[in-house]
Amino acid sequence: MTWIFVAVAVAFAGLVVLAVLTARVLRAANGLSREIAQARARIAPQEKALHARIATNGASEG
C-alpha cells in the first residue's frame, strides 16, 4: 500500500513539473508574439516605401 502512495506522489510531482513548464512556454510564446508584432509595426512603413519605390522605378523602366 505504501508503494501506491509513493507512485501517486511521484505522478503528482511530475504533473506539477509539467504544469510549471507549460506555463513558462506559454509565457515565452506570448512574449515572442508581442516582439513579432512590434517588429512588424517598425518594418511596415519602410516596406511600404520600398514597394512604392519599386513601383516607381518599374514604371519608368518598362
Secondary structure, DSSP 8 states (H G I E B T S, - for coil): -HHHHHHHHHHHHHHHHHHHHHHHHHHHHHHHHHHHHHHHHHHHHHHHHHHHHHHHHHHHH-
